[in-house]
Amino acid sequence: MASESLTIKNLIQESELYSLIDELKIGIYLFDSSGHSLWANIYFQSMFGYSMDELNDKTLYDLFPTQDARLLQKGLKQDNFQIRGKRNSQHFIYLKVLSCQQRDGLGTIVKVVDITVQKQCDYQLSKTNKELEDLKHALDQAATVSITDVDGKILYVNDKFCEISQYTRHELIGNNHRIIKSGHHPKEVYEEMWSTIKDGKVWKGEICNKTKGGAYWWGDATIVPFLDETGRPYQFIGIRSDITDKKRMEEKVQKSNELIMLSENRFRSLVEHSHDLIVLVDEKGIIEYISPNMNMITSTQINEYIGQSFIDFIHDEDQTGVKNYFADVIKYAQKSHTLETRVMDENGEVHICEVIFINLLHDPAVKAIKVNVRDITEKIQAEKKIYEMSNYDFRTKLPNKNLFRSLLRQELEHSKQLDRKFTLMVLDIHGLKFVNDTLDANMGEHLLLEAAKRLNEYIGEMGIVSHYEGVEFTILLPNIANHVTKKIAKDLIRLFEQPFFINDYELFLIINIGISIFPYTGQSAQSLLKNAYTAVHQANERGTNVYQVYSQNMDIKSFKKFNLMNDLRKAIKNNEFYLDFQPRIDVESNQIIAAEALIRWNHPKWGIVSPAEFISIAEESGIIGKLGEWVLENACQQRKEWQEKELPPVKVSVNLSVLQFLQTDVVQMVEKVLERTQLEAKWLEIEMTESVLMENESLLPDKIAKLKAMGIGIAIDDFGTGYSSLGYLKKIKADILKIDRSFIKGIPDDSDSKDIVSAVVQLAKKLKIRIVAEGVETQEQLEFLKGVQCEEVQGYLYSKPLEAKDFERLLEQETCQPNNENTVSPYNLANRREYFRIKMKHPLSGEMTITVFNGKKVNVGSTKILILDIGPGGLKVETTVKLPVGSDMVLKFSTKILGANVELFGKIVWRKEMDDHYHSYGVSFIIKEEARGHLTALLNQFQIQLQAKDVLPNSSFITDSKESFFESIS
């Protein structure tokens, strides 16, 4: 190889290239007869984006398209031949071959120059020229164009100019532009025009010109000066649109108006006896004439109005608007101006009148402003009555269904234009029928009116309340969504928890609220209403005085919640609950300090159910106290067993919900558990969230003090998500602050998260409270926490939550080392599939529903999902719904692929939890072989087309992030 390189070098020296290879921008490339690369200079390497070592692994066909490579291999017989090269970035570059010489025994040497930029410039120049040609063609079709010098000598005219002026181009070029002057305009017009353009400014105006045949033609002209480097004009370009027909029409209209004015006197008597009051006023609004039919409005003599301003008879609140309107009337002659206003008579009675102004000041027969006044009071009142009857409930006086739907459609269009959100609420009122049945219908009617009044007063300027029908009210809240919506719903529920006092009766009503939010839960008025009704029906199923925000996955989640609610009480009896324990670690010594007890539900149908799914159900069903006591007792009992096995001592930490803490006997309950398990109080920590503390600030300090007096440690969980004051923290004397995992998740990339964590650590040190960081998953997070002197951590970097026997083995080691492998999914997702899978750059959106559950067919609403890959045998999906693996549950999946609506059935064979919110599932299809064949054919076409484009038409691809997708439907 050394001798071969030497020979190459000698060859280059002989070709007088060696001294040029590092200086000239010429690429030199040498390959052997089989097309293998032998050598290339530095510039050739940079052109193709490869180092010499990388080129040694490339052939001529790797670097050039096949056709060009063959030409080079044969040896080009001509120079300056253009070819293409394939750059490392997969882009093509354009090359000019300066020479291609074959040397016997050594190979072929090629000299090339990169002309890619030149090619791009040539293309851009050609494109620009084409655009200019198109622009010129369009201009030539639409207007006359002429170019003159500063003295007005014509230098250029287009075909349109010759066509309209009737002069040939030869007759016009070199002549003065005065050749088409008509003499229609006074000289001042031309003086002003020349003064403007000679100052380098653009002049615009309408100009009358004369053709060669003597006919007049009008042009809407724009004259633009061309300026030299000193800013002085050296040429002018004039562009004129032909408006001759428009001017002729204006002349005809003007003549017609004059004829009408001449005939006005013939109809004076008819006008004076018409139903319209005719008034003539001067430019200041002073009345000069009033028609005799004035007595239809007032009994005051006409001459008493002459000489007064007509504004004096306009309602005070309308006068400013009418004055501004009258000012416009003065500006525009001959134009009709119409408005509605209120007129006062001598008795102070208000008349709603339609007023029409016509400026005839320049009409020699009138020389005034004509005002037609028509009293439309009765018409307006009748229209108002009809409108109210059609659009308002006759009892509550609130907008009815018809008007509300119209207002909803208006708000929908308005919000789409402004790209803003709005909320639609449907309220079901319960209790009116009971009042009607037990008291009387009048009492029920009165109660309904009071409920409507209470609703309307609360909503006020925030939105619109409608009495939709029966006992249903709807509320439209423009520019309101999300947490504000929920606050309003809670306020409305509290509002209706207050009694109504009617005729010495204290009456109560119950409401349930369904909520739909644009654009998340509907894009049309119909879908928003439908979804709000679905939500209110769901709220009715949940109980009383509750609200429900509609979401597309509500039906599956509700189905699951319904099952969990029915099975919860049996779960305790059947011993379906168990505890996992997650270690809390000292960051310096890696010693295990404590174990947080986390309840799990091993449901026979739904698999492992997290506390986030069933704790709220336990609170709603009233068994949270019993469940919480079970957790506390089992955690303490487990800690006692570890003690008896002489394992390293650690504290056990137990979460108590707000309802447990608000129980009057919570302290006694803890005492009894410690007594039954024989566990010393110092080994127990009670955790409560920061929000629980702040929402019950006046109730908890006394109970916390009693627990601390027993020797129990107090930990504040999810710290940073509430609004704790320093004074309150000092007052309750907490032992532990646990920083919420949402702040740890942002480390190290989010500077705000880092600042907040640093501040919390320093705050805890000032208050002499031990600090724990939750949710630590990466080494970078750990290093940052060490740097700010955080004392303890908890998270998957050290250990996931473990069953008691696994945690016991961990305790035997006394320490727990950080291990990134703990964050890896425990599921074996190796590809052992029988059929191919198509993995897409962008997922498909689809829908999922349950068709068979526990061996029975069910009818459940659909949930939006993302399809990450698909094949004839199954698919991989991601959703926010947690479902069991390996159960008898059958799911139906639907999506659109290449215009085909695809529906498939299958079972879940594996699950991977992406984080606290998202779950990924592997699905195996339940499908007949004939149907699988059709699916395979479709997917083959799909896969072929995906090789050319990442996103295909007529397929439901999603290009937004998964967070945006699921947030939009949540």
N, C-alpha and C positions, 0 to 999 in steps of 0.2 A: 504493500500500500504506500510505503514511503517513496519507492521508486516511481510509482504511478503518479503521486502528487508532484514529484520533481518534474516528471515529463509534462504534466499539465502546466506547471509554472513556466517551463521552457517554451511550451507552445504559446503561452500568452505573451512572453517576451518577444518571441519571433513575430507575433502579430502586432507588435507595438502597442499592446493594451495594458501591459502591467503598470506602466507609470500613470495611466489614466483612471484606473479602477476606483481609486479613493477620491478622485477629484471630479471627474465628469459624472453627470447623472445618466449614465449608461449602464444598463444591467447586462452582465456577462454570465452566461450559463453554459456549462459543458455536460453532455450526457453521452453514454455509450450507445452502441448499436441496438441494444435491447431496451433503451429508453431509461436506464437507471441514471440517477444524478451522480455526477463525479465532482463537480466543483461549481461554485457561483461566487461572484464578488459581493461585497457588502451591500452595494446599492440594490442588486437583484434580490438579496435576502430581505432587505427592508421593504421592497416593492411587494413581495409575496407574503411577508409577515412570518417567515420561518428563519430559524437559525441554521447554520451550516449542518449542525448535528441532526436537526429535524429534516433538512433537505436530503441527507444521506438515506433517509427512510422513504423518500418520495420518488416516484417515477415521473416521466414526462407526462403521463396521462393523469397523474394527480394534480399537476400544475396547469394543464391546458385542457380545454374541451377536446373531445376525441378528434373532431375534424381538423382542428388546428394542430394537435399533437402529431397527427399522421403527416401533415404537410411538413412539419419541422423534421420529422424522422426521415422523410424521403429526401430532405434537403431542398430548400427553396431555390429556384433559379433566378429569382428577381429580388431586388432590394426594396426597402420602403413598403413592405407588405404589412397590412394590419391584421392582427390577431387578438384574441382575448386570453387573459390569464385568470386562474382561480386563486384568490387571496385566502389566507388562513381564516379570515372572518366570514368566509363563504360568499363574499361579494366578488363580482367580476371586475377586472381592471382591463383597460384597453391599451394595447401595445403596438408600436411600430417596429417592425423587424428591420434593423439596419443591415444586417448580414446574417447568413446561415451557411457555415462552411463545414464540410465533412473532411476529417483527416483520417487517413487510413491507419487503423490500428489504435487510434486514440479516441475517436468519437466525433461528435458534432459540436461546434462552438457557435452560440447564438448571441448576437448583440441586439438588445431591445431598448426602446425608450418608452416611458410611461406617458401616454397621451390621454389619460382618463379625464383630467381637468379640461383639456382642450375639447374633448368630445362633449363634456357637459356644457361648456361655454357655447359650443356650436349649436347644441340643442336648445339652450335657453335663448340664444340670439334668434334662431329660427322661430321659436315660439313667440317671442316678443314681436318680431316682424309680422307674424300671422295675426296677432292680436291688434296691432296697429292698422293692418290692412282691413280687418273686420270692422274696427272702429271707424275708419275712414269711409268704408262702404255704407255703414249704417247712417253716418252723418250725411253722406251724399244723397241717400234716399229720403232723408227727413227734412233737409234744410238747404238753402243756398249758402255757399261759402265763397268769400272773396278775400284776397290779400292785397293791401295797398302799401305804398311807401308813406313817409311822413307828409308828403305833399298831396296825397290822395290819388296818385297814379296807380292804376290797377296792374298788379303783378301776376295774379292767379285768380281764376274762377273755376268752379266745378260745373258739371253738366247741368245740375239743377238750376244754377244761376242763369245759364244760357237758355234753358228751356222756358223759364218764367219771364225773363227780360226780353226774349225773342231776338237777342243779339247773338252773333256767332262769337266764338272765343277770339278769333282774329280781330273782330271789331272792338272787343273790350280790352284786351291786353295792351298796355301802353297808354290807354285813354284815361282821362280823369273820371273819378267816380261820379262826377256831376252829370255824366251822360245819362244816368237814370233818375236824376232829380226831377220831382214832380211839380215843385212850386206850391205844394199844399200847405207846408209849414212855414211859419214866420222865421226870419233869419235868426231870432234869438235861440230857437231850438238847435240850429246847427252850431251857433257860437258856443252854446253850453256843451254840446256833444264834443266839439274839437277841444275845448278847454279841458274837459275831463280826461280824454284819452291822451292828450299831450302831457298831462300831469302823470301819466303812467297808470291811470285808474281805468277800471272796466266801466263802460257805459251801456245801459240797457234802456230800451224804449220801443215804442211803436212808430214806424216810419212808413210814409206813403211814397211809393216810387212810381215811375212811369215806364211802360214797356216801349219797345221800338215802334210798335203800332199805335202808341198814344193812349193805351188803356192804363188805368191806375191799378197797382197791386200793393197790398199792405204786407209789411213784414214785422214780426215780433223780433227785434234785433238785439244782438249782444256783440259789442265791439271790444276786443281784447288787445291791448298793446303788447308787442314784443320788445323787451328792454335789453340794451347792451350792457356791458360790464360796468358802465358808469350810472346805470339806472335810467338812461334816456331811451325813449321809444325810437325804434328804427323801422318798424313795420306794424301794421294793424291787420288783424283778422276779423272779418265780419261774418256772423252767422245769423241767418234770418229764417224764421219759420213763417210760412205763408198763412196769413190770417185774413185774406181778402174776403172769403165767404163769411167769416165772423163779422167783419165790419159792415158788409152789405146787410146782414141780418139786423145788426144794431140800428142801421139807418132806417130799415123798414119798421122796426119796433118804435123808433122815435117818431116817425111820421104817423104811425097808427095812434100813438098817444096824443099827438097834436090834434088828430081828428076827433078823438074821444073828448078832449078838453073843449074843442069847439062846439061839441054837441051837448055839453053839460047843462047849459042853460035850458035846453028843451026838457030836461028831466028834473029841473029844480023842484017843480011842484010834486013830482013823484017821490023825490027824496024827502021832502018836508013832511010827507004823509006816510012815510015808511015806519016800521017798528024800530028801526035804528035811529038813535039821536045823532044828528050831524052837527059837529062843532068845528068852526074855523078859528085857529089861533095863530098869532104871529110867532116869530122865531124866539121870543122870550116867554111864550106860553100864555100870553094875554088873550083872553077870549074876544073875538071880533064878531062872531055870528053864532047863533044857536037856532036850530030848526024849531018850528012851532010845536012839534010833538014833545017838547020838554015837559009839558004838563002831565005826561004819562008817569014821570018820576017825581015831580014836585009841583006844588001849587004856587010857588014863588014866580013873580013876573020875570019874563026873560030879560028885560032891560036891566034888571038888578044884577045880572051876571056879567053883562058886557063890561069890559075893562078890568075884570078880575083875572087873576092867574088860575088856570084850571087845576094847578097843583093843590090849591087851597081846598078843593073838594075831594081830594084823595085821602084815604085813611092814613092816619099818622104813621103807622108802622110800614106802609107801602111807599111813602113819599120819596125816600132816598132812592129806592130802586126805580121808580117812575122817572125821576129827574135824570138818572144815568141813562135810562132808555131813551128819553126825549133828546138827550145830547147826541145819541147815535142817529136819531131821526133827522136832526139838523144837518148832519154830515152827508147823508145819502139821499139825494133827490130822487123822486119818482118811485122809490122802493117802498113796498108795503111792510109795516112793522106791526105785529100783533102781540098783545099780552093780556093776561087776566089780572084785574086789580079790584080793590074794594073802594066804592064811592060812597060818600056820606051825603044824605039829604039834610034839609034844614031842621028836621026833627031828630037828627043824630042816628037815624036808621041806616044800617049798612046794606048796600046793594053790591052783589058780586057782578062785575061787568066785564065783557069782552071788549077791548079797545083796540081799534085799528088806526094807525097813523100813516098818512101819505104826505110826503114833503112836496108841496106844489108851490113853493116860494118863487121858483123861477118860471112858473106858468103865468103868462101875462093876464090870463082870464081869471085867475084865482089869487095869486100872490099871497098864499097862506098855507098853513099846514092843516090838512083836512083830518078830522078825528071822528070816526064812527064809534058810537057807544051803544052796546046792546046789553040790556039787563038779563043776565042768565042765572039769577039767584035761585029761582025755582028749579031750573034744570040741574044746577049743581047739587042742590039739596036732594033732588030725586035720585041723581046718580050716586050720591054719597049713601043714601038709604039703601039703594040696591046693592052697592058695594059692601056695606056693612052686613046686610042680610046674607050675602054670598060668601063672605070671607071671615065673619066673626061669629062666635058662639053667642046665641041670644041670651044665655043665662050668665055666663062668666065674663062676657065681653072680651074674651081673649081670642086671638087668631084661631080659626078652625082648621080642619084637616086640609081643605082646599088652599087656603092662604099659606099655611105652613109649608106645604109641599112646594109652592111657588117660591117662597123665601129660601127654602133649602136649596132649590136649583140655582137661584141667584147667588147664594153664598158659595155654592160649589164652583160656579164659573169664576166668581171673584177670587176665591182662594187659589184656583188653578193659575190665574193670571199673576197673582202676587206671590205664588209659591209658598203659601202659608197653610197652617193646619186649622181645623176647627173640630168641635165636639158636638155630637148629637146624643141626647139622652131621651130615653122612654121611661116614664114613671107609671108604675101600676099602684093604684091606691086601694088598699084593702080596709074593710070595716064599714063602708057606706051601706051595703046591703043589710048588715046587722042593724044599723040605725033605722033604716027604712022599715024593716020587719018588726022591730021591737018598739019603736016610738011612732013615727009617722013619716010619710014621704016629704012633707014640708020641712021637717027637721033635717032629713037627709039632704034636701036641696040647699038648705041654709049651710049645712056643714060643707057641702061641695063648694059653695061660693067662698066660704072662709078659707078652705084649702087652696083654692085658686088665688085668692088675694095674698095669702102667706107666701106662696110660690113666687108670684109676680113681684112682690115687694123685695124678696131676697135677691132674685136675679137682677132686677133693676136694669141698669145700663149695660150689664155684662152680656146680655143676650136677649132672646125672645122666648116667651113661654106661650105654648099653644094648648088649648083644650082639644085634644085630638079626637077623642070619641069616648063616650061612656065614662069610665073611671080612669082613663089613660090621658096623661099629659105628656107633651114633648117639649124639649128645651133645645134651642140652638145657641151655641156659644162660639161666636167667631173669634179666631186667633187664640183659642185656648185649647190646650192638649196636655196629655201626660200627667205629671204630678199635680198640676193646678186642677185638672179635671177631677182627679181622685179627691182632692181637698173639698171641692164643691160638692161632690157626691156625699162625702162624710158630713158636711155641713147640713145638707138637705135632710139626711137621715136624722141628725140631731134636732133639726128644726121640727120634724114631725113627731119626735118623741115628746114634745111639749103638748099639753092638752089644749083642746078647744072648749071655750066656755060659751054655751048657747042656751038661752032660756033656763038658767039655773042648773044646766047639765054640764058635767065635766066629761068631754068625749075625747076619744083617742082614735087616730088613724095610723095605719101601718103602710109604709111604702117600700117597694123594691125598685131598683134602678138598673136599666140596661144601657150600656154606653158603647157608641161606635165613634171612631176617631178618623177623620180624613187626614192623610190619604192612606193610612195603614190598613183600615178595615173596610175599604170600599172606594170605588172610583166614580160611582154614580149615585144619584139620590135614592134610587130604588134599592141598591145593594146596601147603602148605609142604613136605611130604615129597616131593611130585612135583618141585617146583622144586629142592630140595636134591639129589635124585637126578640131575636134569638137569645141575646144576652139577658134580657129581662126575664124570659122564661126560665133561663138557667138560674137566675137569682131567685126566682120564685121556688125552684126546686131546693135551693140551699137553705131556705128559711125565711125569716122576716127581717125587715130593716137592713137589707144587704144590697150592695151594688155589684155589678159584674161588667167588666170591660170585655167586649167581644174580641176573640182572636181566632184565627183559622185553625189552630190546633186545640181549641177549647173543647171540642167534642171528644177527642180521644183522651185528653187529660181529665175531662169530667167523667168519662166512662171509667177511667182508672180510679179516680177519686171516689166515685160511687161505690166501686168494689171494695176499696180500702176502708171506706167508712162503715160498710156493712160487716167487714171482717175484723175490724179493730178490736172490738170487745172480746171476740173469741181468741184473738191472738195472744193475749195475756194468759188466758186459761189454757191454751194449747202450747205454751212455752215456745212461741215462735220468735220472741225477741232474744237478742244476745248482745253482749258488749264487745266492742273492739277497743284497744288501748293504743294511743299514740304517744311516744316518748317526748319529753321536753328535755333539752340537752344544754349543759353548760358549754359555752362556746370555747372556753380556754382549755378545760380538762376533758371535754367530750363525755363527762359523767352524766348519767341519767338522773335527773332531778325529780321528775314527776311523770305521772301517766294520766293523760286526759281520757276519761271514759266516754265513749261514743256509742250511742244505742243504734242497733241495726234490726231490721225486721226481715226475717227469712220467710217471705210469703209463699205459700204452696203453689200459687198460680203466677205471680208477678216476679218471683225471684227476690233478690236482695233489694229492699226498699230503703232509701235514705231517709233520715229524719226530716229533711226539708220537705218531703212529700207527705208525712203523716203527723208531724207535731201539730200543725195548724188544725188538722182534723180532730186530733185528740183534744185540743183546746175547745173547738166548736162543740164537740160531743160531750164535754164535761168530764172526761176521764184523764185529763192531763195530770191531775193530782195523784191518782193511783199509779199512772205510768211513771211519773217523776220519782215517786217513792220506790218503785221497783228498781229504777236505775241507781238511785242512791244506795239502796240496800245491797244490790248485787256488786256495785263498785266497792263498797266498804268490805263486803264479805270476801271479795277477791284479794283486796289489799291485806286482809287479815290472814288469808291462806299463804300469801307470799311471805308474810312475817313469820308464820309458823314453820315455813320451809327454810327460814334463816337466809332468805335472799336479801341483797342489798336494799336498805330502806329507801323508799321513794314515797312522795305524796301522791294521792289520787285526787284528780280534779273532776268535778261533776257540774254540768250546766243545769241551772234552774230557769224555767220560763217565767215570764212576767206573771202569769196566772198563779203559778205555784208560789211565787214570792208574795203575792197579794193575799194568799190564804192567811187567815188569822192565826192558824196553828202551825205555820211553817217551822218555827223555831222548835216547838215541842216535837214535831215530826222528825226533825234532824236528831234531836236528843234521843228519841226512842230507837232510831236506826242505829246510832252509835252504841246504845246500850245492848241491843239485840246482837250486834256483830262483835261486840267487845273490842272495837277499834278506838284507839286514842284519838281525840279530836285534832291533835296537832298534825296527824297524817292526812287530814281531809281539807281540800280547798273547794269553795263554792264559787262558781263562775256565773256572772250575770253580764248582759251586754250593756254598753254605755247608754244606748237608747232607752233601755228599761229603767236605768237609774234616773235619767233626765225627765222621763215622762211621769215618774212617780216620786219626784224629789222630796215631797213632804211625808211620804208614807214609809220609805225604806230605811232611813238612817237608824231608827230605833231598833229594827230587826237586825240590821247589819251589826250594830253595836253588841247585841246579845250574842250573835254567832261568834264574833271576835272574842267576846269575854269567855266563851267556852274553849277558845284556843284554835278555832277554825280559821283558816286563811281565806281572804276575800280577793278574788281576781276580777278585774274589769275586762270583759271580752270585747272584741271588735272596736278597740279604742281608736278614735279619730273619725268615726262615722257620725258621732253625735255632736253635742255642743256643751261639753262639760266645762264648768268654770273651775278655776284654781281653788276658789274657796270651798266648793263642794267636794273636790278631791281631798282636800285637807280634812274636811269635816268627817267623811266616811272612813278615812284612814285605811285605804285599800293596801293590800300587800303586793299585788301584782297588777301591772298594766300589760295587756296583750295587744300589740299593734295589729290592726286589721290587715288581713292578707292582701287586700286591694292595693295598699301602699307598697307592700313588699314586692308585689308582682311587677311594679313599674321600675324596679331597680335592676340594672344600673342606668337604663336609657332615659328615664323620665326624671328630669331635674327637680320637678315639684315634689314627686314622691320621696326623693332623697332628702330634700329640705325638710319635709314634714316628719320623716322618720328621725332625722337628726334632732329636730326640735323636741319631739316626744321623748326621746332618750334623755336629753338634757333636762327636760321638765321632770321626768321621773327621778333623776338623780337629785334634783333640788328638793323634791318632796320625799326623798329616801324611800322610793318605791322600786321594787325590782321589775325589770322590763323584759318582756318576752316578745319575739317577732314570730308571727304565725305565717305559714305558707311558704317557708324557705325551700326553694327547689333547685337553685343553681349555686355553684361555687362562687360566682361573682357576687351574688346577693350576700352570701356568708362573709366574704372578705370585706364588703362594705360595712356590714353590721359589726364586725370585729373592729373596724376602723373607727366607728362612732361609739364604741364601748358598750354595745348591747350585750347583756349578760347571758340571756338564754334564747334558744331558737326552737322551733317546732316545724316540721315539714318533711316532704318526701325526699329531700336531699339526705336526710338521716334515716327516715323510716316512714313507710305508709302505716295507717292504723292496722294493728295486728290483733288476731284472736288471742285470748288469754294464754293459751299454751305456748304460742309463738313469742308472746311478749315475755313470758317466763324465761324462755331460753335466752332472750336478749338481756334480761336482768342478770342472768348468771355471768355474763361477760363484764358487767358493771359499767362498761362504757359503750358508746355507739359512735362509730366513725362515719363521716360524711361519705356518701357513695352515690355518684351520678346514676348508677344503674338502677337505683330505687325509683327513678322517674320514668323508666321504660315500662311500657305496657306489659302486663303479665301474660297477655294472650299471644299464642303462637300463630302469627298471621302468615306463615310460609305459604307460597303459592303451590298448592297441590291439586289444582283444579283439573277437572276432566276436559273443560271447554276453555276456549280463549276468552280473554277479557280485553275490552277497549278502555284504556286509561285516557281521559280527556284533560286538556290543559285547563278548560273551564267546565264546571259541573253543569248538569242539567237540572232544572227545577222540576219538581213532580209533586204528586200527592200520595199519601199513604193512609189507609184505613184498615180497621180490624174487621174481618168477615167471619171468622170462627174463633170463639173463646170458650175454653173449658168444655170443648166438645159440642158446643151449640152455636148455631148461626146467630150473628148479632148485626144490628144496623147502627153503625157508629159513623159520625162525621169524619171528614178527611183532615189530614194535617199536611202542611207544606214541608217538603224535604228537599235536600240536595242529593243528586245521584252522582257519585264520584267516578265509578266505573261500571261497566255493564257487559255481559256476555250471554251466550245461549243458556248457560247454566245458572246464572245468578247475577247479583249486583251488589254494590257497596253504597250505602246511603249514610247521610249525616242529618241529625235532627236534634231538637231540644227535648224530645220525649224519651223517657227511660222505659225500655221494654225488656222482658225476660228472654234469656237464651235457652234454646232447646225445649221450649214448652210446646203444647199442642196448638198454640195460637197461629192462625193463618192470616196473613196480611195481603192486601191488594195494593199494587203500586201502579201509578199511571203517569205517563209523560208523553211528549211529542218528539218524534224522531223523523226527520226528512218528510214532514207533512203528515205522517201516520200517527194516529192516537193509539199509543201502546198501553195495554192493560195486562198486568202479570200478577200471579199469585205466588207466594212463597213463605218460607219460615226462616226465622233468625237462627244462624248457626254460630255466630260469635259477636261479641260486643266489645268496644273499646271506649272508655270514658276519656274524651279529649281534655276536658277541664270540668269546672263546676256546672257548666251550662250545656255543653254539646256532647252528643253520643254518636259514635260511629258503629254501624252494624254491617255484618256480612249476611247476605240473604241467599238461600238456595231455592230455585224456582220449583213450584209444583206445576208441571206442564206436560201435555201429551207430546209425543215425538213429532207428529205432524205439525202441531203449532210451533214446536221448537225449530223445525225446518224453515218455516216462514220467518220466524224471528232471526234465525241465522242468516238468511238471505238479506234481510233488511240491515242487519248489523254489518255484514260484509260491505254493502254499499256505503254505509255510514263510515266505516273504518277507512275505505278507499278515499272518500271525500275529505276526511279529516287530515289526510296526509298533505293536502294542498292548503287547507284553511283550518284555523283553530276554532272558528265559530261559523256554523252553517245556518243558512236560512231555513225556515220552517222547522226549526228544532228549538226546544225551550232552554237555550243556554243562558246562564247567568254569569255576567262579567264583573258584577260588584263583589265586594268581600262577603264572606259568609256572615260576618257580624252585621253588615248592612242589610243583608237579605233577611236574616231572622229577626232583626229589630223592626223591619218594616211590617212584619206579620204578627209581632208580639202584642 
